[in-house]
């Protein structure tokens, strides 16, 4: 993964986090805004992060590399 891609994904994660914490959006609302700003790639990345967190919340500590 290139440095540009890494920086873009970090920007997507920071934007998503700010929508949740600063603006009080739900995951679903924030995902819509991420898709509008960053397109399908950003939306897919955040969706994967949410799924990963849900697995951890449910006690599934297996991590896929």
mmCIF file of the N, C-alpha and C atoms, coordinates in Angstrom:
data_MODEL
# 
_entry.id   MODEL 
# 
loop_
_atom_site.group_PDB 
_atom_site.id 
_atom_site.type_symbol 
_atom_site.label_atom_id 
_atom_site.label_alt_id 
_atom_site.label_comp_id 
_atom_site.label_asym_id 
_atom_site.label_entity_id 
_atom_site.label_seq_id 
_atom_site.pdbx_PDB_ins_code 
_atom_site.Cartn_x 
_atom_site.Cartn_y 
_atom_site.Cartn_z 
_atom_site.occupancy 
_atom_site.B_iso_or_equiv 
_atom_site.pdbx_formal_charge 
_atom_site.auth_seq_id 
_atom_site.auth_comp_id 
_atom_site.auth_asym_id 
_atom_site.auth_atom_id 
_atom_site.pdbx_PDB_model_num 
ATOM 1   N N  . UNK A 1 1  ? 0.849   -1.169  0.000  1.00 0.00 ? 1  UNK A N  1 
ATOM 2   C CA . UNK A 1 1  ? 0.000   0.000   0.000  1.00 0.00 ? 1  UNK A CA 1 
ATOM 3   C C  . UNK A 1 1  ? 0.897   1.236   0.000  1.00 0.00 ? 1  UNK A C  1 
ATOM 4   N N  . UNK A 1 2  ? 0.584   2.159   -0.837 1.00 0.00 ? 2  UNK A N  1 
ATOM 5   C CA . UNK A 1 2  ? 1.421   3.347   -0.952 1.00 0.00 ? 2  UNK A CA 1 
ATOM 6   C C  . UNK A 1 2  ? 1.165   4.302   0.199  1.00 0.00 ? 2  UNK A C  1 
ATOM 7   N N  . UNK A 1 3  ? 2.095   5.228   0.359  1.00 0.00 ? 3  UNK A N  1 
ATOM 8   C CA . UNK A 1 3  ? 1.958   6.232   1.410  1.00 0.00 ? 3  UNK A CA 1 
ATOM 9   C C  . UNK A 1 3  ? 0.691   7.058   1.199  1.00 0.00 ? 3  UNK A C  1 
ATOM 10  N N  . UNK A 1 4  ? 0.378   7.357   -0.069 1.00 0.00 ? 4  UNK A N  1 
ATOM 11  C CA . UNK A 1 4  ? -0.835  8.121   -0.364 1.00 0.00 ? 4  UNK A CA 1 
ATOM 12  C C  . UNK A 1 4  ? -2.077  7.378   0.111  1.00 0.00 ? 4  UNK A C  1 
ATOM 13  N N  . UNK A 1 5  ? -2.135  6.077   -0.167 1.00 0.00 ? 5  UNK A N  1 
ATOM 14  C CA . UNK A 1 5  ? -3.290  5.286   0.259  1.00 0.00 ? 5  UNK A CA 1 
ATOM 15  C C  . UNK A 1 5  ? -3.386  5.245   1.773  1.00 0.00 ? 5  UNK A C  1 
ATOM 16  N N  . UNK A 1 6  ? -2.243  5.068   2.440  1.00 0.00 ? 6  UNK A N  1 
ATOM 17  C CA . UNK A 1 6  ? -2.249  5.048   3.901  1.00 0.00 ? 6  UNK A CA 1 
ATOM 18  C C  . UNK A 1 6  ? -2.746  6.368   4.459  1.00 0.00 ? 6  UNK A C  1 
ATOM 19  N N  . UNK A 1 7  ? -2.260  7.472   3.906  1.00 0.00 ? 7  UNK A N  1 
ATOM 20  C CA . UNK A 1 7  ? -2.688  8.786   4.377  1.00 0.00 ? 7  UNK A CA 1 
ATOM 21  C C  . UNK A 1 7  ? -4.176  9.002   4.127  1.00 0.00 ? 7  UNK A C  1 
ATOM 22  N N  . UNK A 1 8  ? -4.659  8.530   2.991  1.00 0.00 ? 8  UNK A N  1 
ATOM 23  C CA . UNK A 1 8  ? -6.081  8.675   2.679  1.00 0.00 ? 8  UNK A CA 1 
ATOM 24  C C  . UNK A 1 8  ? -6.935  7.876   3.658  1.00 0.00 ? 8  UNK A C  1 
ATOM 25  N N  . UNK A 1 9  ? -6.524  6.648   3.962  1.00 0.00 ? 9  UNK A N  1 
ATOM 26  C CA . UNK A 1 9  ? -7.292  5.825   4.894  1.00 0.00 ? 9  UNK A CA 1 
ATOM 27  C C  . UNK A 1 9  ? -7.274  6.423   6.294  1.00 0.00 ? 9  UNK A C  1 
ATOM 28  N N  . UNK A 1 10 ? -6.148  6.998   6.686  1.00 0.00 ? 10 UNK A N  1 
ATOM 29  C CA . UNK A 1 10 ? -6.075  7.673   7.985  1.00 0.00 ? 10 UNK A CA 1 
ATOM 30  C C  . UNK A 1 10 ? -7.026  8.862   8.000  1.00 0.00 ? 10 UNK A C  1 
ATOM 31  N N  . UNK A 1 11 ? -7.058  9.615   6.907  1.00 0.00 ? 11 UNK A N  1 
ATOM 32  C CA . UNK A 1 11 ? -7.967  10.761  6.814  1.00 0.00 ? 11 UNK A CA 1 
ATOM 33  C C  . UNK A 1 11 ? -9.429  10.310  6.900  1.00 0.00 ? 11 UNK A C  1 
ATOM 34  N N  . UNK A 1 12 ? -9.746  9.206   6.248  1.00 0.00 ? 12 UNK A N  1 
ATOM 35  C CA . UNK A 1 12 ? -11.109 8.659   6.289  1.00 0.00 ? 12 UNK A CA 1 
ATOM 36  C C  . UNK A 1 12 ? -11.468 8.276   7.721  1.00 0.00 ? 12 UNK A C  1 
ATOM 37  N N  . UNK A 1 13 ? -10.557 7.589   8.412  1.00 0.00 ? 13 UNK A N  1 
ATOM 38  C CA . UNK A 1 13 ? -10.812 7.168   9.792  1.00 0.00 ? 13 UNK A CA 1 
ATOM 39  C C  . UNK A 1 13 ? -10.984 8.369   10.716 1.00 0.00 ? 13 UNK A C  1 
ATOM 40  N N  . UNK A 1 14 ? -10.149 9.395   10.541 1.00 0.00 ? 14 UNK A N  1 
ATOM 41  C CA . UNK A 1 14 ? -10.263 10.593  11.377 1.00 0.00 ? 14 UNK A CA 1 
ATOM 42  C C  . UNK A 1 14 ? -11.581 11.314  11.123 1.00 0.00 ? 14 UNK A C  1 
ATOM 43  N N  . UNK A 1 15 ? -11.976 11.405  9.867  1.00 0.00 ? 15 UNK A N  1 
ATOM 44  C CA . UNK A 1 15 ? -13.240 12.043  9.522  1.00 0.00 ? 15 UNK A CA 1 
ATOM 45  C C  . UNK A 1 15 ? -14.411 11.278  10.131 1.00 0.00 ? 15 UNK A C  1 
ATOM 46  N N  . UNK A 1 16 ? -14.393 9.965   9.995  1.00 0.00 ? 16 UNK A N  1 
ATOM 47  C CA . UNK A 1 16 ? -15.448 9.128   10.564 1.00 0.00 ? 16 UNK A CA 1 
ATOM 48  C C  . UNK A 1 16 ? -15.507 9.304   12.082 1.00 0.00 ? 16 UNK A C  1 
ATOM 49  N N  . UNK A 1 17 ? -14.351 9.281   12.731 1.00 0.00 ? 17 UNK A N  1 
ATOM 50  C CA . UNK A 1 17 ? -14.304 9.459   14.181 1.00 0.00 ? 17 UNK A CA 1 
ATOM 51  C C  . UNK A 1 17 ? -14.845 10.807  14.614 1.00 0.00 ? 17 UNK A C  1 
ATOM 52  N N  . UNK A 1 18 ? -14.525 11.851  13.861 1.00 0.00 ? 18 UNK A N  1 
ATOM 53  C CA . UNK A 1 18 ? -15.023 13.180  14.222 1.00 0.00 ? 18 UNK A CA 1 
ATOM 54  C C  . UNK A 1 18 ? -16.534 13.274  14.040 1.00 0.00 ? 18 UNK A C  1 
ATOM 55  N N  . UNK A 1 19 ? -17.058 12.583  13.034 1.00 0.00 ? 19 UNK A N  1 
ATOM 56  C CA . UNK A 1 19 ? -18.513 12.575  12.849 1.00 0.00 ? 19 UNK A CA 1 
ATOM 57  C C  . UNK A 1 19 ? -19.204 11.913  14.035 1.00 0.00 ? 19 UNK A C  1 
ATOM 58  N N  . UNK A 1 20 ? -18.600 10.853  14.547 1.00 0.00 ? 20 UNK A N  1 
ATOM 59  C CA . UNK A 1 20 ? -19.193 10.141  15.680 1.00 0.00 ? 20 UNK A CA 1 
ATOM 60  C C  . UNK A 1 20 ? -19.073 10.937  16.970 1.00 0.00 ? 20 UNK A C  1 
ATOM 61  N N  . UNK A 1 21 ? -17.894 11.452  17.245 1.00 0.00 ? 21 UNK A N  1 
ATOM 62  C CA . UNK A 1 21 ? -17.656 12.088  18.542 1.00 0.00 ? 21 UNK A CA 1 
ATOM 63  C C  . UNK A 1 21 ? -18.042 13.559  18.569 1.00 0.00 ? 21 UNK A C  1 
ATOM 64  N N  . UNK A 1 22 ? -17.643 14.312  17.556 1.00 0.00 ? 22 UNK A N  1 
ATOM 65  C CA . UNK A 1 22 ? -17.883 15.756  17.574 1.00 0.00 ? 22 UNK A CA 1 
ATOM 66  C C  . UNK A 1 22 ? -19.299 16.127  17.146 1.00 0.00 ? 22 UNK A C  1 
ATOM 67  N N  . UNK A 1 23 ? -19.828 15.399  16.176 1.00 0.00 ? 23 UNK A N  1 
ATOM 68  C CA . UNK A 1 23 ? -21.143 15.743  15.642 1.00 0.00 ? 23 UNK A CA 1 
ATOM 69  C C  . UNK A 1 23 ? -22.257 14.830  16.139 1.00 0.00 ? 23 UNK A C  1 
ATOM 70  N N  . UNK A 1 24 ? -21.902 13.770  16.867 1.00 0.00 ? 24 UNK A N  1 
ATOM 71  C CA . UNK A 1 24 ? -22.905 12.886  17.447 1.00 0.00 ? 24 UNK A CA 1 
ATOM 72  C C  . UNK A 1 24 ? -23.683 12.051  16.445 1.00 0.00 ? 24 UNK A C  1 
ATOM 73  N N  . UNK A 1 25 ? -23.085 11.776  15.292 1.00 0.00 ? 25 UNK A N  1 
ATOM 74  C CA . UNK A 1 25 ? -23.756 10.964  14.271 1.00 0.00 ? 25 UNK A CA 1 
ATOM 75  C C  . UNK A 1 25 ? -23.733 9.489   14.670 1.00 0.00 ? 25 UNK A C  1 
ATOM 76  N N  . UNK A 1 26 ? -24.689 8.741   14.154 1.00 0.00 ? 26 UNK A N  1 
ATOM 77  C CA . UNK A 1 26 ? -24.669 7.287   14.316 1.00 0.00 ? 26 UNK A CA 1 
ATOM 78  C C  . UNK A 1 26 ? -23.724 6.707   13.266 1.00 0.00 ? 26 UNK A C  1 
ATOM 79  N N  . UNK A 1 27 ? -23.395 5.424   13.411 1.00 0.00 ? 27 UNK A N  1 
ATOM 80  C CA . UNK A 1 27 ? -22.543 4.776   12.409 1.00 0.00 ? 27 UNK A CA 1 
ATOM 81  C C  . UNK A 1 27 ? -23.150 4.898   11.017 1.00 0.00 ? 27 UNK A C  1 
ATOM 82  N N  . UNK A 1 28 ? -24.445 4.650   10.924 1.00 0.00 ? 28 UNK A N  1 
ATOM 83  C CA . UNK A 1 28 ? -25.116 4.678   9.621  1.00 0.00 ? 28 UNK A CA 1 
ATOM 84  C C  . UNK A 1 28 ? -25.074 6.080   9.002  1.00 0.00 ? 28 UNK A C  1 
ATOM 85  N N  . UNK A 1 29 ? -25.361 7.104   9.810  1.00 0.00 ? 29 UNK A N  1 
ATOM 86  C CA . UNK A 1 29 ? -25.319 8.475   9.309  1.00 0.00 ? 29 UNK A CA 1 
ATOM 87  C C  . UNK A 1 29 ? -23.908 8.853   8.873  1.00 0.00 ? 29 UNK A C  1 
ATOM 88  N N  . UNK A 1 30 ? -22.931 8.471   9.685  1.00 0.00 ? 30 UNK A N  1 
ATOM 89  C CA . UNK A 1 30 ? -21.541 8.804   9.379  1.00 0.00 ? 30 UNK A CA 1 
ATOM 90  C C  . UNK A 1 30 ? -21.066 8.076   8.123  1.00 0.00 ? 30 UNK A C  1 
ATOM 91  N N  . UNK A 1 31 ? -21.491 6.828   7.941  1.00 0.00 ? 31 UNK A N  1 
ATOM 92  C CA . UNK A 1 31 ? -21.105 6.077   6.739  1.00 0.00 ? 31 UNK A CA 1 
ATOM 93  C C  . UNK A 1 31 ? -21.610 6.761   5.467  1.00 0.00 ? 31 UNK A C  1 
ATOM 94  N N  . UNK A 1 32 ? -22.808 7.294   5.524  1.00 0.00 ? 32 UNK A N  1 
ATOM 95  C CA . UNK A 1 32 ? -23.362 8.003   4.363  1.00 0.00 ? 32 UNK A CA 1 
ATOM 96  C C  . UNK A 1 32 ? -22.502 9.212   4.025  1.00 0.00 ? 32 UNK A C  1 
ATOM 97  N N  . UNK A 1 33 ? -22.105 9.963   5.043  1.00 0.00 ? 33 UNK A N  1 
ATOM 98  C CA . UNK A 1 33 ? -21.277 11.145  4.815  1.00 0.00 ? 33 UNK A CA 1 
ATOM 99  C C  . UNK A 1 33 ? -19.877 10.775  4.336  1.00 0.00 ? 33 UNK A C  1 
ATOM 100 N N  . UNK A 1 34 ? -19.330 9.684   4.846  1.00 0.00 ? 34 UNK A N  1 
ATOM 101 C CA . UNK A 1 34 ? -18.021 9.210   4.383  1.00 0.00 ? 34 UNK A CA 1 
ATOM 102 C C  . UNK A 1 34 ? -18.101 8.844   2.907  1.00 0.00 ? 34 UNK A C  1 
ATOM 103 N N  . UNK A 1 35 ? -19.165 8.165   2.517  1.00 0.00 ? 35 UNK A N  1 
ATOM 104 C CA . UNK A 1 35 ? -19.323 7.770   1.113  1.00 0.00 ? 35 UNK A CA 1 
ATOM 105 C C  . UNK A 1 35 ? -19.444 8.995   0.215  1.00 0.00 ? 35 UNK A C  1 
ATOM 106 N N  . UNK A 1 36 ? -20.159 10.024  0.681  1.00 0.00 ? 36 UNK A N  1 
ATOM 107 C CA . UNK A 1 36 ? -20.298 11.251  -0.108 1.00 0.00 ? 36 UNK A CA 1 
ATOM 108 C C  . UNK A 1 36 ? -18.952 11.945  -0.296 1.00 0.00 ? 36 UNK A C  1 
ATOM 109 N N  . UNK A 1 37 ? -18.131 11.947  0.751  1.00 0.00 ? 37 UNK A N  1 
ATOM 110 C CA . UNK A 1 37 ? -16.863 12.683  0.701  1.00 0.00 ? 37 UNK A CA 1 
ATOM 111 C C  . UNK A 1 37 ? -15.729 11.872  0.079  1.00 0.00 ? 37 UNK A C  1 
ATOM 112 N N  . UNK A 1 38 ? -15.654 10.566  0.374  1.00 0.00 ? 38 UNK A N  1 
ATOM 113 C CA . UNK A 1 38 ? -14.507 9.758   -0.042 1.00 0.00 ? 38 UNK A CA 1 
ATOM 114 C C  . UNK A 1 38 ? -14.850 8.653   -1.041 1.00 0.00 ? 38 UNK A C  1 
ATOM 115 N N  . UNK A 1 39 ? -16.117 8.495   -1.357 1.00 0.00 ? 39 UNK A N  1 
ATOM 116 C CA . UNK A 1 39 ? -16.505 7.491   -2.335 1.00 0.00 ? 39 UNK A CA 1 
ATOM 117 C C  . UNK A 1 39 ? -16.608 6.093   -1.749 1.00 0.00 ? 39 UNK A C  1 
ATOM 118 N N  . UNK A 1 40 ? -16.741 5.135   -2.650 1.00 0.00 ? 40 UNK A N  1 
ATOM 119 C CA . UNK A 1 40 ? -16.965 3.743   -2.258 1.00 0.00 ? 40 UNK A CA 1 
ATOM 120 C C  . UNK A 1 40 ? -15.781 3.162   -1.488 1.00 0.00 ? 40 UNK A C  1 
ATOM 121 N N  . UNK A 1 41 ? -14.565 3.549   -1.864 1.00 0.00 ? 41 UNK A N  1 
ATOM 122 C CA . UNK A 1 41 ? -13.375 3.010   -1.193 1.00 0.00 ? 41 UNK A CA 1 
ATOM 123 C C  . UNK A 1 41 ? -13.361 3.406   0.291  1.00 0.00 ? 41 UNK A C  1 
ATOM 124 N N  . UNK A 1 42 ? -13.647 4.659   0.584  1.00 0.00 ? 42 UNK A N  1 
ATOM 125 C CA . UNK A 1 42 ? -13.701 5.108   1.976  1.00 0.00 ? 42 UNK A CA 1 
ATOM 126 C C  . UNK A 1 42 ? -14.825 4.439   2.738  1.00 0.00 ? 42 UNK A C  1 
ATOM 127 N N  . UNK A 1 43 ? -15.962 4.300   2.091  1.00 0.00 ? 43 UNK A N  1 
ATOM 128 C CA . UNK A 1 43 ? -17.116 3.646   2.711  1.00 0.00 ? 43 UNK A CA 1 
ATOM 129 C C  . UNK A 1 43 ? -16.793 2.202   3.060  1.00 0.00 ? 43 UNK A C  1 
ATOM 130 N N  . UNK A 1 44 ? -16.160 1.491   2.129  1.00 0.00 ? 44 UNK A N  1 
ATOM 131 C CA . UNK A 1 44 ? -15.812 0.090   2.355  1.00 0.00 ? 44 UNK A CA 1 
ATOM 132 C C  . UNK A 1 44 ? -14.804 -0.053  3.498  1.00 0.00 ? 44 UNK A C  1 
ATOM 133 N N  . UNK A 1 45 ? -13.835 0.848   3.548  1.00 0.00 ? 45 UNK A N  1 
ATOM 134 C CA . UNK A 1 45 ? -12.825 0.792   4.610  1.00 0.00 ? 45 UNK A CA 1 
ATOM 135 C C  . UNK A 1 45 ? -13.473 0.967   5.984  1.00 0.00 ? 45 UNK A C  1 
ATOM 136 N N  . UNK A 1 46 ? -14.338 1.952   6.115  1.00 0.00 ? 46 UNK A N  1 
ATOM 137 C CA . UNK A 1 46 ? -14.994 2.201   7.398  1.00 0.00 ? 46 UNK A CA 1 
ATOM 138 C C  . UNK A 1 46 ? -15.944 1.055   7.747  1.00 0.00 ? 46 UNK A C  1 
ATOM 139 N N  . UNK A 1 47 ? -16.636 0.511   6.770  1.00 0.00 ? 47 UNK A N  1 
ATOM 140 C CA . UNK A 1 47 ? -17.517 -0.637  7.024  1.00 0.00 ? 47 UNK A CA 1 
ATOM 141 C C  . UNK A 1 47 ? -16.730 -1.817  7.571  1.00 0.00 ? 47 UNK A C  1 
ATOM 142 N N  . UNK A 1 48 ? -15.549 -2.052  7.008  1.00 0.00 ? 48 UNK A N  1 
ATOM 143 C CA . UNK A 1 48 ? -14.688 -3.130  7.505  1.00 0.00 ? 48 UNK A CA 1 
ATOM 144 C C  . UNK A 1 48 ? -14.240 -2.869  8.940  1.00 0.00 ? 48 UNK A C  1 
ATOM 145 N N  . UNK A 1 49 ? -13.931 -1.612  9.249  1.00 0.00 ? 49 UNK A N  1 
ATOM 146 C CA . UNK A 1 49 ? -13.533 -1.270  10.620 1.00 0.00 ? 49 UNK A CA 1 
ATOM 147 C C  . UNK A 1 49 ? -14.675 -1.515  11.604 1.00 0.00 ? 49 UNK A C  1 
ATOM 148 N N  . UNK A 1 50 ? -15.876 -1.147  11.205 1.00 0.00 ? 50 UNK A N  1 
ATOM 149 C CA . UNK A 1 50 ? -17.045 -1.353  12.067 1.00 0.00 ? 50 UNK A CA 1 
ATOM 150 C C  . UNK A 1 50 ? -17.262 -2.842  12.310 1.00 0.00 ? 50 UNK A C  1 
ATOM 151 N N  . UNK A 1 51 ? -17.179 -3.647  11.256 1.00 0.00 ? 51 UNK A N  1 
ATOM 152 C CA . UNK A 1 51 ? -17.347 -5.099  11.403 1.00 0.00 ? 51 UNK A CA 1 
ATOM 153 C C  . UNK A 1 51 ? -16.291 -5.681  12.331 1.00 0.00 ? 51 UNK A C  1 
ATOM 154 N N  . UNK A 1 52 ? -15.062 -5.205  12.202 1.00 0.00 ? 52 UNK A N  1 
ATOM 155 C CA . UNK A 1 52 ? -13.977 -5.687  13.053 1.00 0.00 ? 52 UNK A CA 1 
ATOM 156 C C  . UNK A 1 52 ? -14.244 -5.332  14.518 1.00 0.00 ? 52 UNK A C  1 
ATOM 157 N N  . UNK A 1 53 ? -14.698 -4.116  14.783 1.00 0.00 ? 53 UNK A N  1 
ATOM 158 C CA . UNK A 1 53 ? -15.000 -3.693  16.151 1.00 0.00 ? 53 UNK A CA 1 
ATOM 159 C C  . UNK A 1 53 ? -16.169 -4.486  16.723 1.00 0.00 ? 53 UNK A C  1 
ATOM 160 N N  . UNK A 1 54 ? -17.173 -4.767  15.896 1.00 0.00 ? 54 UNK A N  1 
ATOM 161 C CA . UNK A 1 54 ? -18.312 -5.556  16.364 1.00 0.00 ? 54 UNK A CA 1 
ATOM 162 C C  . UNK A 1 54 ? -17.879 -6.960  16.755 1.00 0.00 ? 54 UNK A C  1 
ATOM 163 N N  . UNK A 1 55 ? -16.965 -7.547  15.986 1.00 0.00 ? 55 UNK A N  1 
ATOM 164 C CA . UNK A 1 55 ? -16.442 -8.869  16.338 1.00 0.00 ? 55 UNK A CA 1 
ATOM 165 C C  . UNK A 1 55 ? -15.735 -8.819  17.688 1.00 0.00 ? 55 UNK A C  1 
ATOM 166 N N  . UNK A 1 56 ? -14.926 -7.785  17.896 1.00 0.00 ? 56 UNK A N  1 
ATOM 167 C CA . UNK A 1 56 ? -14.213 -7.656  19.165 1.00 0.00 ? 56 UNK A CA 1 
ATOM 168 C C  . UNK A 1 56 ? -15.188 -7.446  20.319 1.00 0.00 ? 56 UNK A C  1 
ATOM 169 N N  . UNK A 1 57 ? -16.236 -6.663  20.082 1.00 0.00 ? 57 UNK A N  1 
ATOM 170 C CA . UNK A 1 57 ? -17.243 -6.436  21.121 1.00 0.00 ? 57 UNK A CA 1 
ATOM 171 C C  . UNK A 1 57 ? -17.968 -7.723  21.492 1.00 0.00 ? 57 UNK A C  1 
ATOM 172 N N  . UNK A 1 58 ? -18.072 -8.643  20.541 1.00 0.00 ? 58 UNK A N  1 
ATOM 173 C CA . UNK A 1 58 ? -18.757 -9.913  20.782 1.00 0.00 ? 58 UNK A CA 1 
ATOM 174 C C  . UNK A 1 58 ? -17.824 -10.987 21.315 1.00 0.00 ? 58 UNK A C  1 
ATOM 175 N N  . UNK A 1 59 ? -16.586 -10.632 21.596 1.00 0.00 ? 59 UNK A N  1 
ATOM 176 C CA . UNK A 1 59 ? -15.643 -11.579 22.180 1.00 0.00 ? 59 UNK A CA 1 
ATOM 177 C C  . UNK A 1 59 ? -14.870 -12.409 21.183 1.00 0.00 ? 59 UNK A C  1 
ATOM 178 N N  . UNK A 1 60 ? -14.985 -12.096 19.911 1.00 0.00 ? 60 UNK A N  1 
ATOM 179 C CA . UNK A 1 60 ? -14.229 -12.816 18.886 1.00 0.00 ? 60 UNK A CA 1 
ATOM 180 C C  . UNK A 1 60 ? -12.900 -12.096 18.689 1.00 0.00 ? 60 UNK A C  1 
ATOM 181 N N  . UNK A 1 61 ? -11.852 -12.605 19.321 1.00 0.00 ? 61 UNK A N  1 
ATOM 182 C CA . UNK A 1 61 ? -10.557 -11.934 19.293 1.00 0.00 ? 61 UNK A CA 1 
ATOM 183 C C  . UNK A 1 61 ? -9.645  -12.440 18.190 1.00 0.00 ? 61 UNK A C  1 
ATOM 184 N N  . UNK A 1 62 ? -10.181 -13.277 17.303 1.00 0.00 ? 62 UNK A N  1 
ATOM 185 C CA . UNK A 1 62 ? -9.400  -13.750 16.166 1.00 0.00 ? 62 UNK A CA 1 
ATOM 186 C C  . UNK A 1 62 ? -9.267  -12.609 15.168 1.00 0.00 ? 62 UNK A C  1 
ATOM 187 N N  . UNK A 1 63 ? -8.047  -12.324 14.779 1.00 0.00 ? 63 UNK A N  1 
ATOM 188 C CA . UNK A 1 63 ? -7.811  -11.227 13.837 1.00 0.00 ? 63 UNK A CA 1 
ATOM 189 C C  . UNK A 1 63 ? -7.291  -11.781 12.521 1.00 0.00 ? 63 UNK A C  1 
ATOM 190 N N  . UNK A 1 64 ? -7.907  -11.395 11.417 1.00 0.00 ? 64 UNK A N  1 
ATOM 191 C CA . UNK A 1 64 ? -7.467  -11.841 10.098 1.00 0.00 ? 64 UNK A CA 1 
ATOM 192 C C  . UNK A 1 64 ? -6.440  -10.868 9.555  1.00 0.00 ? 64 UNK A C  1 
ATOM 193 N N  . UNK A 1 65 ? -5.309  -11.396 9.136  1.00 0.00 ? 65 UNK A N  1 
ATOM 194 C CA . UNK A 1 65 ? -4.257  -10.547 8.560  1.00 0.00 ? 65 UNK A CA 1 
ATOM 195 C C  . UNK A 1 65 ? -4.338  -10.552 7.067  1.00 0.00 ? 65 UNK A C  1 
# 
